[in-house]
Amino acid sequence: MAASLSCVRYARFQGVASQTGTCDGACRHYLACKDDQRPESLRSCQADCRDIFVDQGEPDRDSLRLFEGLECSAAVGFVEGDSRGHSRTATTHAPDRSGTRAQ
């Protein structure tokens, strides 16, 4: 039993247990990476997260946990786009040449 508890304590200390699988956890991770502590940033991120990390109308907890485990450069790149300026959702939200949104 003592060995099991020490493993749990070690995992928690290393950050494994801090992966909540929630938008709150994902947003706090992303904003910590950006050193942004503004409450309005957290509210905005949480609203966006609830639209993005959804699977059949429910929070996609597995994807949220994976996001929380990303290194800061990868987390920021996922949200803001890669070095070429492509965001994760660029293809679904970019206007086409006629000026209407792509579907």
C-alpha positions in Angstrom: 0.0 0.0 0.0 2.8 2.4 0.8 4.4 1.9 -2.6 1.1 2.6 -4.3 0.7 5.9 -2.4 4.2 7.0 -3.2 3.5 6.4 -6.9 0.3 8.5 -6.7 2.2 11.3 -4.9 5.0 11.1 -7.5 2.5 11.3 -10.4 0.7 14.2 -8.9 3.9 16.0 -8.2 5.0 15.4 -11.8 1.8 16.9 -13.2 0.1 13.7 -14.4 -2.8 14.0 -12.0 -3.3 17.7 -12.9 -4.7 16.7 -16.3 -8.4 17.4 -15.5 -10.0 16.7 -18.9 -12.0 19.9 -18.5 -12.1 23.2 -20.4 -11.1 24.9 -17.2 -7.9 22.8 -17.0 -7.1 23.2 -20.7 -7.6 26.9 -20.6 -5.5 27.4 -17.4 -2.7 25.4 -19.0 -2.8 27.4 -22.3 -3.0 30.8 -20.4 -0.2 29.8 -18.0 1.9 29.1 -21.1 1.2 32.6 -22.3 1.6 34.1 -18.9 -1.9 35.5 -19.2 -3.7 35.8 -15.9 -6.6 38.0 -17.0 -10.0 36.7 -15.9 -11.5 37.8 -19.3 -9.0 35.6 -21.1 -10.0 32.6 -19.1 -13.7 33.3 -19.8 -13.1 33.7 -23.5 -11.0 30.6 -23.7 -13.6 28.5 -21.8 -16.3 29.6 -24.2 -14.2 28.7 -27.2 -13.2 25.4 -25.7 -16.8 24.4 -25.1 -17.3 24.8 -28.9 -14.1 23.0 -30.0 -13.6 20.1 -27.6 -17.0 18.4 -28.1 -17.8 14.9 -29.1 -21.5 14.1 -29.7 -22.6 17.0 -27.6 -20.4 16.1 -24.6 -17.0 17.5 -23.5 -14.2 15.4 -25.2 -12.4 14.7 -22.0 -9.7 12.5 -23.6 -8.7 15.3 -26.0 -8.8 17.8 -23.2 -6.4 15.7 -21.1 -4.1 15.3 -24.1 -4.1 19.1 -24.6 -3.3 19.7 -21.0 -0.3 17.4 -21.4 1.1 19.3 -24.3 4.3 21.3 -23.9 3.7 25.1 -24.0 4.9 25.6 -27.5 2.6 22.9 -28.8 -0.4 24.1 -26.8 0.1 27.7 -28.0 0.6 26.5 -31.6 -2.5 24.4 -31.5 -4.6 27.3 -30.4 -3.0 30.1 -32.3 -1.8 28.3 -35.4 1.5 26.7 -36.4 4.5 28.6 -37.6 2.9 28.9 -41.1 -0.1 30.6 -39.6 -2.5 27.7 -39.9 -4.8 27.2 -37.0 -6.5 23.9 -36.1 -9.9 25.3 -37.3 -8.7 27.3 -40.3 -10.3 25.1 -42.9 -13.8 25.2 -41.3 -13.8 29.0 -40.6 -11.9 30.5 -43.5 -13.8 32.4 -46.1 -13.7 31.0 -49.6 -12.9 33.2 -52.6 -16.5 34.3 -53.0 -16.5 35.8 -49.5 -18.8 33.2 -47.9 -17.7 30.9 -45.2 -16.4 27.4 -46.2 -18.4 24.5 -45.0 
